[in-house]
Amino acid sequence: MTKIIPRKAKAWRPTIRSDIPVPENDRISWAPTLKRMKVGDSFLLPKERGRTTIINYGRAHGMKFKMRRTEEGFRCWRVE
């Protein structure tokens, strides 16, 4: 009976390049908007993007936010 010996895989090595630019940052800073909000205020988001960030910001700053899907998109309310 012949024993099959597995081949060693070649080690992966990264290719370093200097001709690729860094993409622009498309993140949104929610802090200025959220700081200005009073209880009962709301704003519209075209997508649900940022939901976790908004909720976490509220927890860290003693605020509470609710988000609901509406016909226009996602609406975020400050509730506390």
PyMOL CGO cylinders between C-alpha atoms (Angstrom):
from pymol import cmd
from pymol.cgo import CYLINDER

trace = [
    CYLINDER, 0.00, 0.00, 0.00, 1.40, 3.39, -1.00, 0.3, 1, 1, 1, 1, 1, 1,
    CYLINDER, 1.40, 3.39, -1.00, 1.31, 6.23, 1.43, 0.3, 1, 1, 1, 1, 1, 1,
    CYLINDER, 1.31, 6.23, 1.43, 0.22, 9.59, -0.01, 0.3, 1, 1, 1, 1, 1, 1,
    CYLINDER, 0.22, 9.59, -0.01, 2.26, 12.46, 1.35, 0.3, 1, 1, 1, 1, 1, 1,
    CYLINDER, 2.26, 12.46, 1.35, 0.53, 15.85, 1.03, 0.3, 1, 1, 1, 1, 1, 1,
    CYLINDER, 0.53, 15.85, 1.03, 2.51, 18.58, -0.69, 0.3, 1, 1, 1, 1, 1, 1,
    CYLINDER, 2.51, 18.58, -0.69, 3.43, 21.67, 1.25, 0.3, 1, 1, 1, 1, 1, 1,
    CYLINDER, 3.43, 21.67, 1.25, 1.48, 24.69, 0.08, 0.3, 1, 1, 1, 1, 1, 1,
    CYLINDER, 1.48, 24.69, 0.08, 3.49, 27.63, -1.16, 0.3, 1, 1, 1, 1, 1, 1,
    CYLINDER, 3.49, 27.63, -1.16, 3.58, 30.48, 1.31, 0.3, 1, 1, 1, 1, 1, 1,
    CYLINDER, 3.58, 30.48, 1.31, 1.48, 33.44, 0.21, 0.3, 1, 1, 1, 1, 1, 1,
    CYLINDER, 1.48, 33.44, 0.21, 3.40, 36.66, -0.12, 0.3, 1, 1, 1, 1, 1, 1,
    CYLINDER, 3.40, 36.66, -0.12, 1.70, 40.04, -0.58, 0.3, 1, 1, 1, 1, 1, 1,
    CYLINDER, 1.70, 40.04, -0.58, 2.51, 42.19, -3.56, 0.3, 1, 1, 1, 1, 1, 1,
    CYLINDER, 2.51, 42.19, -3.56, 3.41, 45.71, -2.47, 0.3, 1, 1, 1, 1, 1, 1,
    CYLINDER, 3.41, 45.71, -2.47, 2.22, 48.48, -4.79, 0.3, 1, 1, 1, 1, 1, 1,
    CYLINDER, 2.22, 48.48, -4.79, 2.60, 52.24, -4.61, 0.3, 1, 1, 1, 1, 1, 1,
    CYLINDER, 2.60, 52.24, -4.61, 0.38, 53.31, -7.53, 0.3, 1, 1, 1, 1, 1, 1,
    CYLINDER, 0.38, 53.31, -7.53, -3.04, 52.81, -5.89, 0.3, 1, 1, 1, 1, 1, 1,
    CYLINDER, -3.04, 52.81, -5.89, -4.61, 55.89, -4.21, 0.3, 1, 1, 1, 1, 1, 1,
    CYLINDER, -4.61, 55.89, -4.21, -6.51, 55.65, -0.92, 0.3, 1, 1, 1, 1, 1, 1,
    CYLINDER, -6.51, 55.65, -0.92, -10.29, 55.89, -1.54, 0.3, 1, 1, 1, 1, 1, 1,
    CYLINDER, -10.29, 55.89, -1.54, -12.21, 58.83, -0.09, 0.3, 1, 1, 1, 1, 1, 1,
    CYLINDER, -12.21, 58.83, -0.09, -13.90, 58.29, 3.26, 0.3, 1, 1, 1, 1, 1, 1,
    CYLINDER, -13.90, 58.29, 3.26, -17.67, 58.04, 2.70, 0.3, 1, 1, 1, 1, 1, 1,
    CYLINDER, -17.67, 58.04, 2.70, -18.56, 57.79, 6.39, 0.3, 1, 1, 1, 1, 1, 1,
    CYLINDER, -18.56, 57.79, 6.39, -21.05, 60.18, 7.89, 0.3, 1, 1, 1, 1, 1, 1,
    CYLINDER, -21.05, 60.18, 7.89, -20.49, 61.86, 11.24, 0.3, 1, 1, 1, 1, 1, 1,
    CYLINDER, -20.49, 61.86, 11.24, -23.80, 61.61, 13.06, 0.3, 1, 1, 1, 1, 1, 1,
    CYLINDER, -23.80, 61.61, 13.06, -22.66, 63.44, 16.21, 0.3, 1, 1, 1, 1, 1, 1,
    CYLINDER, -22.66, 63.44, 16.21, -23.50, 67.05, 15.13, 0.3, 1, 1, 1, 1, 1, 1,
    CYLINDER, -23.50, 67.05, 15.13, -27.03, 66.08, 14.08, 0.3, 1, 1, 1, 1, 1, 1,
    CYLINDER, -27.03, 66.08, 14.08, -27.71, 63.89, 17.11, 0.3, 1, 1, 1, 1, 1, 1,
    CYLINDER, -27.71, 63.89, 17.11, -26.41, 66.52, 19.57, 0.3, 1, 1, 1, 1, 1, 1,
    CYLINDER, -26.41, 66.52, 19.57, -28.89, 69.11, 18.23, 0.3, 1, 1, 1, 1, 1, 1,
    CYLINDER, -28.89, 69.11, 18.23, -31.91, 66.82, 18.49, 0.3, 1, 1, 1, 1, 1, 1,
    CYLINDER, -31.91, 66.82, 18.49, -34.53, 67.30, 21.19, 0.3, 1, 1, 1, 1, 1, 1,
    CYLINDER, -34.53, 67.30, 21.19, -36.98, 64.64, 22.35, 0.3, 1, 1, 1, 1, 1, 1,
    CYLINDER, -36.98, 64.64, 22.35, -39.62, 64.23, 19.62, 0.3, 1, 1, 1, 1, 1, 1,
    CYLINDER, -39.62, 64.23, 19.62, -37.33, 65.42, 16.77, 0.3, 1, 1, 1, 1, 1, 1,
    CYLINDER, -37.33, 65.42, 16.77, -36.74, 63.11, 13.82, 0.3, 1, 1, 1, 1, 1, 1,
    CYLINDER, -36.74, 63.11, 13.82, -34.79, 62.97, 10.57, 0.3, 1, 1, 1, 1, 1, 1,
    CYLINDER, -34.79, 62.97, 10.57, -35.00, 60.87, 7.42, 0.3, 1, 1, 1, 1, 1, 1,
    CYLINDER, -35.00, 60.87, 7.42, -32.34, 58.47, 6.19, 0.3, 1, 1, 1, 1, 1, 1,
    CYLINDER, -32.34, 58.47, 6.19, -32.54, 57.22, 2.60, 0.3, 1, 1, 1, 1, 1, 1,
    CYLINDER, -32.54, 57.22, 2.60, -31.26, 53.80, 3.77, 0.3, 1, 1, 1, 1, 1, 1,
    CYLINDER, -31.26, 53.80, 3.77, -30.94, 52.03, 7.11, 0.3, 1, 1, 1, 1, 1, 1,
    CYLINDER, -30.94, 52.03, 7.11, -27.23, 52.78, 7.04, 0.3, 1, 1, 1, 1, 1, 1,
    CYLINDER, -27.23, 52.78, 7.04, -25.87, 54.08, 10.34, 0.3, 1, 1, 1, 1, 1, 1,
    CYLINDER, -25.87, 54.08, 10.34, -28.54, 52.49, 12.55, 0.3, 1, 1, 1, 1, 1, 1,
    CYLINDER, -28.54, 52.49, 12.55, -26.07, 50.80, 14.93, 0.3, 1, 1, 1, 1, 1, 1,
    CYLINDER, -26.07, 50.80, 14.93, -23.89, 53.90, 15.11, 0.3, 1, 1, 1, 1, 1, 1,
    CYLINDER, -23.89, 53.90, 15.11, -26.86, 56.10, 16.02, 0.3, 1, 1, 1, 1, 1, 1,
    CYLINDER, -26.86, 56.10, 16.02, -28.14, 53.68, 18.68, 0.3, 1, 1, 1, 1, 1, 1,
    CYLINDER, -28.14, 53.68, 18.68, -24.65, 53.33, 20.22, 0.3, 1, 1, 1, 1, 1, 1,
    CYLINDER, -24.65, 53.33, 20.22, -24.15, 57.11, 20.23, 0.3, 1, 1, 1, 1, 1, 1,
    CYLINDER, -24.15, 57.11, 20.23, -27.40, 57.47, 22.15, 0.3, 1, 1, 1, 1, 1, 1,
    CYLINDER, -27.40, 57.47, 22.15, -26.35, 54.89, 24.74, 0.3, 1, 1, 1, 1, 1, 1,
    CYLINDER, -26.35, 54.89, 24.74, -23.00, 56.62, 25.25, 0.3, 1, 1, 1, 1, 1, 1,
    CYLINDER, -23.00, 56.62, 25.25, -24.61, 60.06, 25.68, 0.3, 1, 1, 1, 1, 1, 1,
    CYLINDER, -24.61, 60.06, 25.68, -27.75, 59.22, 27.68, 0.3, 1, 1, 1, 1, 1, 1,
    CYLINDER, -27.75, 59.22, 27.68, -30.11, 59.52, 24.71, 0.3, 1, 1, 1, 1, 1, 1,
    CYLINDER, -30.11, 59.52, 24.71, -32.48, 57.00, 23.16, 0.3, 1, 1, 1, 1, 1, 1,
    CYLINDER, -32.48, 57.00, 23.16, -33.36, 56.76, 19.47, 0.3, 1, 1, 1, 1, 1, 1,
    CYLINDER, -33.36, 56.76, 19.47, -35.93, 54.70, 17.56, 0.3, 1, 1, 1, 1, 1, 1,
    CYLINDER, -35.93, 54.70, 17.56, -35.81, 53.95, 13.85, 0.3, 1, 1, 1, 1, 1, 1,
    CYLINDER, -35.81, 53.95, 13.85, -38.73, 52.88, 11.69, 0.3, 1, 1, 1, 1, 1, 1,
    CYLINDER, -38.73, 52.88, 11.69, -39.19, 52.20, 8.00, 0.3, 1, 1, 1, 1, 1, 1,
    CYLINDER, -39.19, 52.20, 8.00, -41.56, 54.71, 6.37, 0.3, 1, 1, 1, 1, 1, 1,
    CYLINDER, -41.56, 54.71, 6.37, -42.68, 55.31, 2.78, 0.3, 1, 1, 1, 1, 1, 1,
    CYLINDER, -42.68, 55.31, 2.78, -39.91, 57.91, 2.34, 0.3, 1, 1, 1, 1, 1, 1,
    CYLINDER, -39.91, 57.91, 2.34, -37.11, 55.76, 3.81, 0.3, 1, 1, 1, 1, 1, 1,
    CYLINDER, -37.11, 55.76, 3.81, -35.93, 55.17, 7.38, 0.3, 1, 1, 1, 1, 1, 1,
    CYLINDER, -35.93, 55.17, 7.38, -36.88, 57.74, 10.00, 0.3, 1, 1, 1, 1, 1, 1,
    CYLINDER, -36.88, 57.74, 10.00, -34.97, 58.18, 13.25, 0.3, 1, 1, 1, 1, 1, 1,
    CYLINDER, -34.97, 58.18, 13.25, -36.64, 59.75, 16.30, 0.3, 1, 1, 1, 1, 1, 1,
    CYLINDER, -36.64, 59.75, 16.30, -35.09, 60.87, 19.57, 0.3, 1, 1, 1, 1, 1, 1,
    CYLINDER, -35.09, 60.87, 19.57, -37.37, 59.42, 22.24, 0.3, 1, 1, 1, 1, 1, 1,
    CYLINDER, -37.37, 59.42, 22.24, -35.39, 60.16, 25.45, 0.3, 1, 1, 1, 1, 1, 1,
]
cmd.load_cgo(trace, "trace")
